[in-house]
Amino acid sequence: MLAQQASGIGDLALADADVIDHERALTDRVLDSIRAHGFFRLLVPRRFGGAELPLPAYVPLIERIAQGDASTAWCVNQAAVYATMASRAEPETASEIWGDPHTVVANGPPAPATIKPVQGGHRLSGRWEFSSGCRHANWFAAATMVDRGMQVSLVPRADVSLVDVWHVQGLRGTGSFSFEVSDAFVPTRRVFDFNSPAREPGPLYTVPVNLLFAAGFAAVALGNARSALDAAHELLSGKRPVFERTDVRERASVQLDVGRAEATWGAARAFLTESIAALWGSATAEGGPSRKSRIGLRLASTHAIQCAADAVQTVYRTCGSTPIFDASPMQRRFQDAHVITQQVQGRLSHYETVGQELLGMAPKAHFF
């Protein structure tokens, strides 16, 4: 059922992709479909009305949506993964925020902020960047670093101003604006520590949030690349270059590139799937994922993001001038693939983290 619903959302997003890209926001009918099927709530704890879906079942759904539109899948993953914070907030707060079936919480990386303690809470001022999905969010998570770690203040949409800085070439539909808060009162009950232990018992909430984001965004990259590869196969099967007497598919170099791109994509997807299964097995059996399985998923997620872009790059180049036009289905896929590599979960430095671990060093565990 969920797979069919993901396919339906992906197909709808594909039909609306031009509008999503132009408006830099998901269309109302795509949002309605996501909400109707509860996809923003796939990882919310069951006791707050969510699906609490196992990670191996969740990731393929994101990949399928991304085959329709990467921005749509990105927004679903962003909201769904952040909703695991319901396991860390006070139960009363979690019920208030994530117990609402319409809730979407937008957030951004931690940023400097002014926090003035007052009776019953604090007053907050600051600006946060890269808030994917903020245009359809009703709550905002304003994170800042304090002495004890990362503190999160949950702020309602009415207390937030959006700042339109999202003028980019890829993932335009995520509408990742900045948001500002100016002297807003935040009651103590709406404040929690991002890295506090989960209050929920399920294995899902023992997985570091950064790895949940990484696995989901890797799925976005792979789904996007899958559609780019399929579009390239269709184009190359019937393309005859100017001044040529034979179809482009007759060239050995084209055949080689198509085969190599497919192998790159398939190997990266298989590695990601295997690593997710290993981590989930460890989390289920041991009460939390092992360090080895966490390191493995960090590597597989980063590798999937990078390999997906490499595969798209290969077939994009092979297809000649056709993909450079907006009318080509490959143009947006190409742009999206390379923007994904620039996001924090796709950083090449994650390879260094894994290398340090394998060489007996002690890498910082923030990203795994």
C-alpha positions as CSV (number, residue, x, y, z in Angstrom):
1,M,0.0,0.0,0.0
2,L,2.7,2.5,1.0
3,A,4.7,1.7,-2.2
4,Q,1.6,2.4,-4.3
5,Q,1.0,5.6,-2.5
6,A,4.7,6.7,-2.9
7,S,4.3,5.9,-6.7
8,G,1.2,8.1,-6.8
9,I,2.9,11.0,-5.0
10,G,5.9,10.7,-7.3
11,D,3.7,10.6,-10.5
12,L,1.8,13.6,-9.3
13,A,5.0,15.5,-8.5
14,L,6.3,14.6,-12.0
15,A,3.2,16.0,-13.6
16,D,3.7,19.2,-11.5
17,A,7.5,19.4,-11.7
18,D,7.6,22.5,-14.0
19,V,5.3,24.4,-11.6
20,I,7.2,23.2,-8.5
21,D,10.5,24.3,-10.1
22,H,9.2,27.7,-11.2
23,E,7.3,28.5,-8.0
24,R,10.1,27.0,-5.8
25,A,7.4,25.3,-3.7
26,L,5.4,22.1,-3.8
27,T,2.0,22.5,-5.4
28,D,-1.2,22.3,-3.3
29,R,-2.3,19.0,-4.8
30,V,1.1,17.4,-4.2
31,L,1.0,18.6,-0.6
32,D,-2.5,17.3,-0.2
33,S,-1.5,13.9,-1.4
34,I,1.5,13.7,0.9
35,R,-0.6,14.7,3.9
36,A,-3.5,12.5,2.9
37,H,-1.3,9.4,2.9
38,G,0.6,10.5,6.1
39,F,4.0,10.7,4.4
40,F,5.3,13.6,6.5
41,R,4.5,11.3,9.5
42,L,6.1,8.1,8.4
43,L,8.7,8.3,11.2
44,V,6.6,9.9,14.0
45,P,6.2,7.6,17.0
46,R,3.0,5.5,17.0
47,R,1.8,6.9,20.3
48,F,1.5,10.4,18.6
49,G,-0.3,8.9,15.6
50,G,2.6,8.3,13.3
51,A,3.6,5.2,11.4
52,E,7.0,4.7,13.1
53,L,8.1,2.9,9.9
54,P,11.3,0.7,10.0
55,L,14.2,2.4,8.2
56,P,14.5,-0.4,5.5
57,A,10.8,0.1,4.6
58,Y,11.0,3.9,4.7
59,V,14.0,4.6,2.4
60,P,12.6,2.9,-0.8
61,L,9.5,5.1,-0.5
62,I,11.7,8.3,-0.7
63,E,13.5,6.8,-3.7
64,R,10.3,6.2,-5.5
65,I,9.0,9.7,-4.9
66,A,12.3,11.1,-6.2
67,Q,11.9,9.3,-9.5
68,G,9.0,11.8,-10.0
69,D,10.6,14.9,-8.5
70,A,13.7,15.2,-6.3
71,S,12.5,18.4,-4.5
72,T,9.3,16.7,-3.5
73,A,11.2,13.7,-2.1
74,W,13.6,16.0,-0.4
75,C,10.8,17.8,1.4
76,V,9.2,14.6,2.5
77,N,12.4,13.2,3.9
78,Q,13.3,16.5,5.6
79,A,10.0,16.7,7.5
80,A,9.7,12.9,8.2
81,V,13.2,12.6,9.6
82,Y,13.0,15.8,11.7
83,A,9.7,14.4,13.1
84,T,11.8,11.8,15.0
85,M,12.5,14.7,17.4
86,A,9.1,13.8,18.8
87,S,10.9,11.0,20.6
88,R,13.3,13.5,22.3
89,A,10.9,16.3,23.3
90,E,8.8,16.2,26.4
91,P,5.7,14.0,25.7
92,E,3.3,17.0,26.2
93,T,5.3,19.0,23.7
94,A,5.5,16.1,21.2
95,S,1.8,15.6,21.5
96,E,1.1,19.3,20.9
97,I,3.4,19.5,17.8
98,W,3.6,16.1,16.2
99,G,0.2,14.9,17.5
100,D,-1.3,17.3,14.9
101,P,-1.7,15.3,11.7
102,H,-1.1,18.5,9.7
103,T,2.2,19.4,11.3
104,V,5.4,20.0,9.3
105,V,8.4,21.3,11.2
106,A,11.0,23.2,9.2
107,N,14.5,23.7,10.5
108,G,18.0,24.8,9.5
109,P,21.5,24.2,10.8
110,P,22.2,25.7,14.2
111,A,22.9,29.4,14.1
112,P,23.9,32.1,16.6
113,A,20.9,33.5,18.4
114,T,20.0,35.9,21.2
115,I,18.3,34.1,24.0
116,K,17.0,36.2,26.9
117,P,15.7,34.1,29.9
118,V,12.3,35.3,31.1
119,Q,9.7,33.8,33.4
120,G,8.3,30.6,32.0
121,G,10.8,30.4,29.1
122,H,13.0,32.8,27.0
123,R,12.7,35.4,24.3
124,L,14.5,34.4,21.0
125,S,15.9,36.4,18.1
126,G,18.0,35.1,15.2
127,R,18.2,33.9,11.7
128,W,18.5,30.3,10.3
129,E,19.4,29.2,6.8
130,F,18.6,26.4,4.4
131,S,15.1,25.7,5.8
132,S,13.8,23.2,3.2
133,G,10.0,22.9,3.1
134,C,9.5,26.1,5.1
135,R,6.8,27.4,2.8
136,H,4.4,24.6,3.8
137,A,5.6,24.3,7.5
138,N,3.5,25.4,10.5
139,W,6.3,25.0,13.1
140,F,9.9,26.0,13.0
141,A,12.8,24.5,14.9
142,A,15.4,27.2,15.8
143,A,18.6,25.4,16.9
144,T,21.5,27.1,18.5
145,M,24.6,25.9,20.3
146,V,24.7,26.4,24.1
147,D,27.1,25.1,26.8
148,R,25.4,21.7,27.0
149,G,25.1,21.2,23.3
150,M,22.4,22.0,20.7
151,Q,19.3,23.5,22.0
152,V,16.1,23.6,19.9
153,S,13.3,26.1,20.3
154,L,10.0,25.3,18.6
155,V,8.4,28.4,17.2
156,P,4.9,28.7,15.5
157,R,4.7,30.0,12.0
158,A,3.1,33.2,13.2
159,D,6.3,34.2,15.0
160,V,8.6,33.6,11.9
161,S,9.5,35.7,8.9
162,L,10.7,34.0,5.8
163,V,13.6,35.4,3.8
164,D,13.7,34.6,0.1
165,V,17.3,33.7,-0.6
166,W,16.6,30.5,-2.5
167,H,17.8,31.5,-6.0
168,V,19.5,28.3,-7.1
169,Q,19.8,26.0,-10.1
170,G,18.9,22.7,-8.4
171,L,16.3,21.4,-5.9
172,R,14.5,24.7,-6.5
173,G,11.2,23.2,-5.4
174,T,12.4,22.7,-1.8
175,G,12.0,26.4,-1.3
176,S,14.8,26.4,1.2
177,F,14.4,30.0,2.4
178,S,16.0,31.4,5.5
179,F,13.8,32.3,8.4
180,E,14.0,34.9,11.1
181,V,12.7,35.2,14.6
182,S,12.5,38.5,16.4
183,D,12.0,38.6,20.2
184,A,9.6,35.7,20.2
185,F,8.5,34.2,23.5
186,V,9.3,30.4,23.7
187,P,7.9,28.6,26.7
188,T,10.2,26.2,28.4
189,R,8.0,23.2,27.4
190,R,8.9,23.9,23.7
191,V,12.6,23.7,24.3
192,F,14.6,20.5,24.1
193,D,18.2,19.2,23.6
194,F,18.7,17.8,20.1
195,N,21.1,15.1,21.3
196,S,19.1,14.1,24.4
197,P,18.3,10.4,24.7
198,A,15.2,9.2,23.0
199,R,12.2,8.6,25.2
200,E,10.6,6.2,22.8
201,P,11.7,2.5,23.0
202,G,11.7,1.6,19.3
203,P,14.9,0.9,17.3
204,L,14.2,3.7,14.9
205,Y,14.9,6.3,17.6
206,T,18.3,4.7,18.5
207,V,19.6,5.6,15.0
208,P,21.5,9.0,15.0
209,V,19.4,11.6,13.3
210,N,22.2,12.6,10.9
211,L,22.2,9.0,9.6
212,L,18.4,9.1,9.1
213,F,18.9,12.2,7.0
214,A,21.8,10.7,5.1
215,A,20.0,7.5,4.2
216,G,16.9,9.5,3.0
217,F,18.8,12.0,1.0
218,A,20.9,9.2,-0.6
219,A,17.6,7.7,-1.7
220,V,16.6,11.1,-3.2
221,A,19.9,11.1,-5.1
222,L,19.4,7.5,-6.4
223,G,15.7,8.0,-7.4
224,N,16.6,11.2,-9.2
225,A,19.5,9.4,-11.0
226,R,17.2,6.5,-11.9
227,S,14.9,8.8,-13.9
228,A,17.9,10.5,-15.5
229,L,19.3,7.2,-16.7
230,D,15.9,6.0,-18.0
231,A,15.5,9.3,-19.9
232,A,19.0,8.9,-21.4
233,H,18.3,5.4,-22.5
234,E,15.1,6.6,-24.3
235,L,16.9,9.5,-25.9
236,L,20.0,7.6,-27.0
237,S,17.9,4.8,-28.5
238,G,16.5,7.1,-31.1
239,K,19.1,9.8,-31.5
240,R,21.1,10.4,-34.7
241,P,23.7,13.2,-34.5
242,V,23.9,15.8,-37.2
243,F,26.2,14.9,-40.1
244,E,26.1,11.2,-39.0
245,R,24.6,8.2,-40.9
246,T,24.1,5.9,-37.9
247,D,22.3,6.2,-34.6
248,V,24.3,7.3,-31.7
249,R,23.6,4.0,-29.9
250,E,25.8,2.2,-32.4
251,R,28.9,3.9,-30.9
252,A,30.9,1.6,-28.7
253,S,31.8,4.7,-26.5
254,V,28.1,5.3,-25.9
255,Q,27.4,1.7,-25.1
256,L,30.3,1.7,-22.6
257,D,29.1,4.9,-20.9
258,V,25.5,3.6,-20.6
259,G,26.7,0.4,-19.1
260,R,29.2,2.0,-16.7
261,A,26.5,4.5,-15.5
262,E,24.1,1.7,-14.8
263,A,26.7,-0.3,-12.9
264,T,27.7,2.8,-10.9
265,W,24.1,3.4,-9.9
266,G,23.3,-0.2,-9.2
267,A,26.4,-0.8,-7.0
268,A,25.7,2.3,-5.0
269,R,22.1,1.4,-4.4
270,A,23.0,-2.2,-3.4
271,F,25.7,-0.9,-0.9
272,L,23.1,1.5,0.6
273,T,20.5,-1.2,0.9
274,E,23.0,-3.6,2.5
275,S,24.2,-1.0,4.9
276,I,20.7,0.0,6.0
277,A,19.9,-3.6,6.6
278,A,23.0,-4.1,8.7
279,L,22.4,-1.1,10.8
280,W,18.7,-2.0,11.3
281,G,19.6,-5.5,12.3
282,S,22.1,-4.2,14.8
283,A,19.7,-1.6,16.2
284,T,17.0,-4.3,16.6
285,A,19.2,-7.0,18.1
286,E,21.5,-4.9,20.3
287,G,19.2,-2.0,21.4
288,G,21.1,0.4,19.3
289,P,23.2,0.3,16.1
290,S,26.8,-0.7,16.5
291,R,29.6,1.7,15.7
292,K,30.6,-0.5,12.7
293,S,27.0,-0.4,11.2
294,R,26.9,3.4,11.8
295,I,30.2,3.9,10.0
296,G,29.0,1.6,7.2
297,L,25.8,3.6,6.6
298,R,27.7,6.9,6.7
299,L,30.0,5.6,4.0
300,A,27.2,4.1,1.9
301,S,25.0,7.2,2.1
302,T,27.8,9.5,1.0
303,H,28.9,7.2,-1.7
304,A,25.3,6.8,-3.1
305,I,25.0,10.6,-3.3
306,Q,28.3,11.0,-5.1
307,C,27.8,8.0,-7.4
308,A,24.3,9.1,-8.3
309,A,25.7,12.4,-9.6
310,D,28.5,10.6,-11.4
311,A,26.1,8.3,-13.2
312,V,23.9,11.3,-14.2
313,Q,27.1,13.2,-15.4
314,T,28.1,10.2,-17.5
315,V,24.9,9.9,-19.4
316,Y,24.4,13.7,-19.6
317,R,27.7,14.0,-21.4
318,T,26.9,11.1,-23.7
319,C,23.6,12.6,-24.8
320,G,25.2,15.6,-26.5
321,S,23.5,19.0,-26.7
322,T,19.9,17.7,-26.2
323,P,19.9,17.7,-22.4
324,I,21.0,21.4,-22.1
325,F,17.5,22.6,-22.9
326,D,14.9,23.1,-20.2
327,A,12.5,21.0,-22.2
328,S,14.7,18.0,-21.7
329,P,13.7,15.7,-18.8
330,M,17.4,15.3,-18.0
331,Q,18.2,19.0,-17.4
332,R,16.5,19.3,-14.0
333,R,17.8,15.8,-13.0
334,F,21.3,17.0,-13.8
335,Q,21.0,20.1,-11.7
336,D,19.3,18.4,-8.8
337,A,21.9,15.6,-8.7
338,H,24.8,18.1,-8.3
339,V,23.0,20.2,-5.7
340,I,22.5,17.1,-3.6
341,T,26.3,16.5,-3.6
342,Q,26.8,20.0,-2.1
343,Q,24.5,19.3,0.9
344,V,26.1,18.4,4.3
345,Q,25.2,14.7,3.9
346,G,27.1,14.4,0.6
347,R,30.4,16.0,1.8
348,L,33.5,14.3,0.5
349,S,35.0,14.8,4.0
350,H,32.7,11.9,5.1
351,Y,35.1,9.6,3.3
352,E,37.8,10.9,5.5
353,T,35.8,10.1,8.6
354,V,35.5,6.5,7.5
355,G,39.1,6.3,6.5
356,Q,40.1,7.6,9.9
357,E,38.0,4.8,11.5
358,L,39.5,2.1,9.3
359,L,43.0,3.3,10.1
360,G,42.6,3.1,13.8
361,M,42.1,6.8,14.5
362,A,39.2,8.4,16.4
363,P,37.0,10.5,14.1
364,K,34.4,12.8,15.6
365,A,31.1,10.9,15.8
366,H,28.9,13.9,15.0
367,F,27.9,12.6,11.5
368,F,27.6,8.9,12.4
